[in-house]
Amino acid sequence: MDKRIIKIEPPKIPSEPPELKLLDIHSNDLFEMGMIQDCLIDNQKASKVTFEKIIFKNVTFTETTLTGVEFTDVLFEK
């Protein structure tokens, strides 16, 4: 049996990312290099949305479907 050790690297996010306002999410949207905080993402439906180098801080997702979503270098914080 081949036992490989996979090293998981911490997300590469700037120390003080700019705040992003997330009003609506549409298919194929790209959100990058920022912080989304203190909000409710509700009743959204989209596909192939990409989040790169994003911090979600105190964000709640409800009644939301993001098919094929891609998260790269993302943190979720309370």
Backbone bond lengths (Angstrom), bond angles and torsions (degrees), N, CA, C in turn:
res aa  C-N    CA-C-N  psi(-1)  N-CA   C-N-CA  omega(-1)  CA-C   N-CA-C  phi
1 M - - - 1.442 - - 1.528 109.40 -
2 D 1.311 116.55 131.69 1.465 122.36 -178.77 1.526 109.74 -85.75
3 K 1.331 116.10 114.46 1.468 119.86 179.16 1.519 108.59 -105.25
4 R 1.301 115.33 110.19 1.459 120.56 178.89 1.516 109.39 -105.34
5 I 1.296 114.87 142.36 1.454 120.24 175.82 1.524 107.31 -97.46
6 I 1.312 114.90 122.30 1.456 120.44 179.56 1.519 108.14 -102.92
7 K 1.306 115.49 123.57 1.456 120.69 179.24 1.527 108.79 -93.48
8 I 1.314 115.79 121.55 1.460 120.67 177.66 1.520 107.87 -95.94
9 E 1.308 115.26 121.09 1.458 120.56 -178.57 1.523 110.22 -91.53
10 P 1.332 116.92 147.92 1.473 119.00 177.11 1.530 110.41 -67.19
11 P 1.337 116.97 154.40 1.467 120.05 178.89 1.525 111.68 -59.49
12 K 1.309 115.69 143.96 1.466 121.65 178.48 1.526 107.89 -97.94
13 I 1.328 115.08 90.98 1.463 121.86 -176.19 1.522 107.90 -124.59
14 P 1.339 118.40 137.86 1.467 119.81 178.09 1.527 111.42 -58.73
15 S 1.324 116.84 151.95 1.466 120.78 -176.39 1.528 112.92 -65.14
16 E 1.311 118.14 -32.52 1.465 121.65 178.49 1.526 109.73 -131.59
17 P 1.331 116.92 76.13 1.468 118.81 -177.99 1.527 111.34 -70.86
18 P 1.328 117.50 149.62 1.465 120.13 177.88 1.528 110.70 -69.03
19 E 1.325 116.26 151.03 1.461 120.11 178.68 1.526 109.53 -78.10
20 L 1.317 115.32 134.33 1.464 121.59 177.32 1.520 109.03 -110.11
21 K 1.311 116.96 139.60 1.464 122.18 174.73 1.524 107.53 -98.61
22 L 1.301 115.27 123.71 1.460 121.01 -178.10 1.523 108.23 -108.08
23 L 1.331 116.85 100.30 1.460 120.74 -177.66 1.528 110.84 -90.80
24 D 1.300 116.38 -54.66 1.461 122.14 178.16 1.517 108.61 -136.17
25 I 1.316 115.27 151.18 1.457 121.15 176.90 1.522 107.28 -114.49
26 H 1.328 116.11 128.93 1.463 121.81 179.70 1.526 109.34 -119.78
27 S 1.310 116.47 156.49 1.461 121.01 178.42 1.523 110.47 -55.77
28 N 1.320 115.04 140.32 1.466 124.76 178.58 1.529 113.95 69.44
29 D 1.330 118.49 12.24 1.465 120.77 175.64 1.524 110.40 -66.49
30 L 1.328 115.51 150.95 1.460 122.93 175.13 1.522 107.86 -125.72
31 F 1.326 116.20 123.76 1.458 122.33 175.14 1.518 106.54 -117.70
32 E 1.340 116.96 126.12 1.461 118.09 -177.22 1.520 112.30 -145.24
33 M 1.333 113.61 153.46 1.463 123.53 174.63 1.523 113.16 52.49
34 G 1.325 117.05 67.33 1.450 118.07 177.55 1.515 113.03 -172.28
35 M 1.330 113.88 -178.20 1.456 121.59 178.00 1.523 108.64 -122.27
36 I 1.317 115.10 131.60 1.459 121.88 174.25 1.519 104.89 -112.14
37 Q 1.340 116.76 120.63 1.466 117.52 -172.95 1.522 113.22 -141.61
38 D 1.343 112.71 157.27 1.463 122.83 173.56 1.525 112.97 50.13
39 C 1.340 115.71 53.94 1.460 117.75 179.95 1.528 111.25 -147.39
40 L 1.312 113.86 168.20 1.454 123.26 176.37 1.524 107.18 -115.11
41 I 1.315 116.68 122.61 1.460 121.22 175.16 1.520 105.41 -100.86
42 D 1.321 115.24 106.81 1.456 121.20 -168.38 1.524 111.40 -126.37
43 N 1.328 114.51 138.20 1.460 121.64 171.35 1.532 112.64 56.68
44 Q 1.320 116.14 46.95 1.462 121.79 178.25 1.528 109.02 -109.26
45 K 1.320 116.21 145.65 1.462 121.01 177.18 1.521 107.55 -142.08
46 A 1.343 116.01 120.51 1.460 120.51 -179.05 1.524 109.10 -158.16
47 S 1.316 115.38 163.80 1.463 119.55 177.59 1.521 110.00 -128.65
48 K 1.308 114.65 153.32 1.465 123.56 176.84 1.528 112.97 55.25
49 V 1.313 116.15 43.11 1.465 121.54 175.81 1.526 107.77 -86.69
50 T 1.323 116.74 139.86 1.460 121.67 -178.71 1.523 110.21 -119.17
51 F 1.331 115.12 130.68 1.460 122.59 173.72 1.522 107.10 -117.97
52 E 1.332 117.57 118.31 1.466 122.36 -179.70 1.523 109.90 -125.09
53 K 1.315 115.31 129.80 1.469 121.77 177.90 1.534 111.09 54.30
54 I 1.333 115.08 54.79 1.461 122.37 -176.88 1.528 109.45 -121.23
55 I 1.328 116.03 141.69 1.460 122.16 169.55 1.529 106.97 -109.56
56 F 1.324 116.39 122.61 1.460 122.08 172.01 1.526 105.97 -98.12
57 K 1.321 117.41 112.70 1.461 120.85 -178.04 1.524 109.04 -119.99
58 N 1.334 115.12 119.25 1.457 121.62 -179.27 1.535 111.05 56.34
59 V 1.337 115.71 49.22 1.463 122.56 -179.89 1.529 108.18 -115.02
60 T 1.331 115.85 134.52 1.458 121.55 178.27 1.523 109.23 -117.70
61 F 1.338 116.09 130.38 1.462 122.11 175.77 1.530 107.43 -102.39
62 T 1.344 117.62 124.62 1.462 121.11 175.44 1.523 109.53 -134.67
63 E 1.323 115.26 143.16 1.468 121.48 178.25 1.531 111.11 47.81
64 T 1.333 116.37 41.74 1.462 121.82 -175.79 1.525 109.80 -123.03
65 T 1.331 115.59 133.62 1.456 122.00 177.67 1.523 108.62 -122.47
66 L 1.324 116.13 118.71 1.466 121.64 177.80 1.529 107.54 -121.54
67 T 1.312 116.41 89.74 1.458 122.21 -177.56 1.526 109.84 -75.51
68 G 1.314 116.46 130.73 1.460 120.74 178.23 1.516 113.30 68.65
69 V 1.322 117.11 26.41 1.468 120.87 -179.92 1.529 109.89 -66.81
70 E 1.325 116.16 146.47 1.461 121.10 178.90 1.525 109.06 -123.87
71 F 1.334 115.72 123.84 1.458 122.39 177.20 1.526 108.11 -113.11
72 T 1.333 117.26 119.14 1.458 121.84 177.62 1.520 108.40 -127.63
73 D 1.327 116.81 125.12 1.466 122.12 -178.38 1.528 110.45 53.58
74 V 1.336 115.93 60.14 1.463 122.83 -176.67 1.525 109.58 -122.92
75 L 1.340 115.97 141.44 1.463 122.55 174.59 1.521 109.42 -120.16
76 F 1.328 115.73 142.21 1.460 121.96 172.80 1.521 106.75 -115.71
77 E 1.337 117.06 121.49 1.458 122.00 -179.07 1.517 109.91 -125.99
78 K 1.341 115.13 152.98 1.470 119.90 174.57 1.493 109.60 -89.72
